[in-house]
Amino acid sequence: MISWLDVYHVFSATVPLYVTMILGYLSAKHLNIFSLEQCAGINKFVAKFSIPLLSFQVISQNNPFKMSPRLILSDILQKILAFVVLAVVLRFWHPTGGRGGKLGWIITGLSVSVLPNTLILGIPILSAIDGDAAVNILVQIVVLQSLIWYNILLFLFEINAARKITSSGASIEHRGNDNEEADIEQEPKEEVAIVRTRSPGTGKILLKAWQKLIINPNTYATLFGLVWATLHFRLGWKLPEMIGKSVHMISDGGLGMAMFSLVFEFVALDCIVDLLYKDYQGDQKLSITTYSSTGVTITTSGTNKGDLFVGDVATQVKNKNFTADIKVASDSSILTTFTYDEATPGLKAIVSAKVPDQKSAKVELQYLHPHAGICTSVGLTANPVVNFSGVIGTSVLALGTDVSFDTESGNFKHFNAGVSFTKDDLIASLTMNDKGEKLNASYYHIVNPLKNTVVGAEVSHNLKSQVNSITVGTQHALDPLTTVKARVNNAGIANALIQHEWRPKSFITISGEVDSKAIEKSAKVGFALALKP
């Protein structure tokens, strides 16, 4: 029977991992400690150093001469049984989804069914419950997974990827014209050989998969860990002190850094919006922020739009987890927002209202989980509007939705859904908006992290009106304090800006807009000045 003490030990082992995830999210999303490029660098460091050294540390401490033959046999039988079951199912079921064919489904099925996350979560949890005996069993499973099963699955994955490349290459040659043939000639010779092979040989596919596998740092870490464990437990060899301490220092932080890096997917979702739309001004704007020793922040801003002047004064008061925001605008409206953060771990409660709009009052709850985020709000009226949005995913793939329902009319105000893919220095997303009438696709690519050089594009297609819109943008840091940005859309509207941080957190921005289809019209020039002490 599981006792309360066991539950306490489990929480004691796992909560520190989630603390790192929460800190990672706050650092990148709210505190702006990490930029997107720095987040990508952390992910690469975790993949290339922290996790491989963590695998080396665990495997090198396992005595290979005392591994249980029954455990090894049962583990092998488990994998064979799972493979046979998946093969039989796919023999009679022909799935239409997925991009990897039947082999891709087998790889995914094996990964989900028989490869638990023993290294990151399994060892801490069972160590807290059953002590060293459970850890010894799990370490042996980690050895088998890292040495055999992970490499087999990675090898199958690369074979599947190579097969898709060769098959697509053959079809390109079959349909290609002279220009395409010229483009193919410019590719490396090895790729040409693969592209031109209508029936690619098994040897070439295996060679390409093997070349991808041998550059995986975790493969070497596993082999070195097994070799060193053999030398240590057979001959009594020990790592030199400086090497041992270096491995322990990096690997001990591997768990925390692995959990820390998972949350950056949520942070990266808004980057394409910032690249294409943030800071562009066609008017004159001034913003001044002041702080007091009591924790009160006052921001005064004004914007001159032709003959119209719009301004507001925003006041923010913070006291521990409670935040109050009051904004008074030049149209005599008052927006009040009260936020209570961390009511329970990961939960934020928000109450807001705008005077004199009686229908604007609403209560909102936000919950952040390491692999998901949920936000729901309800209007404080007799027939409220109910909103729900959520995202679930990993550091690579995320799925999200946003739904708004009007209880008075019984209709959906809007329904949006999307998927985002992140890998290394690029982010791609696809969203369906306006109740399925509008399809948006966006792409964000970090060209040079050191110079903050980024390119991005957004394509929108209205399924109802059949109207397309395309916006392409880029940015580049001239120096650590000066950034230039530019964008252009298919309507011929081109924008550019230069932003300089002349003192910490204080920016001056000059932007311009010109219509290339009406060049006789004067260009718009915008100016923004933000002052913070």
Beta strands, then each sheet from edge to edge (+ up, - down):
strand 1: 284-291
strand 2: 296-305
strand 3: 308-319
strand 4: 322-329
strand 5: 334-341
strand 6: 347-355
strand 7: 362-369
strand 8: 372-379
strand 9: 385-393
strand 10: 397-406
strand 11: 411-423
strand 12: 426-433
strand 13: 438-448
strand 14: 453-462
strand 15: 468-479
strand 16: 482-489
strand 17: 493-503
strand 18: 506-515
strand 19: 524-531
sheet 1: 1+ 2- 3+ 4- 5+ 6- 7+ 8- 9+ 10- 11+ 12- 13+ 14- 15+ 16- 17+ 18- 19+ 1+
end
